[in-house]
């Protein structure tokens, strides 16, 4: 086997290794991004009463269980303030 043939074989093997590595990285990225929304950070937190709460009514903060986003909340979320 000549030098050129060995070099060609080595280059071909390196390309296949790079392709395989790229496929592994992409599938790993896709599988982790699919589960990113189920992270506990995104789950609603338990409500903790503040001075704004009374016996009859609670004031739920954004991200707490029981909170429903209104127009003002959605606007702030779009701006990236939350």
Residue pairs with C-beta under 8 A, 6 or more apart in sequence:
44 63
44 64
44 65
44 67
45 63
45 64
45 65
46 64
46 65
47 58
47 60
47 61
47 64
47 65
47 66
48 64
49 58
50 59
50 61
52 59
53 59
58 66
60 66
60 67
60 68
61 67
62 69
62 73
62 76
62 77
62 82
63 82
69 77
73 82
76 82
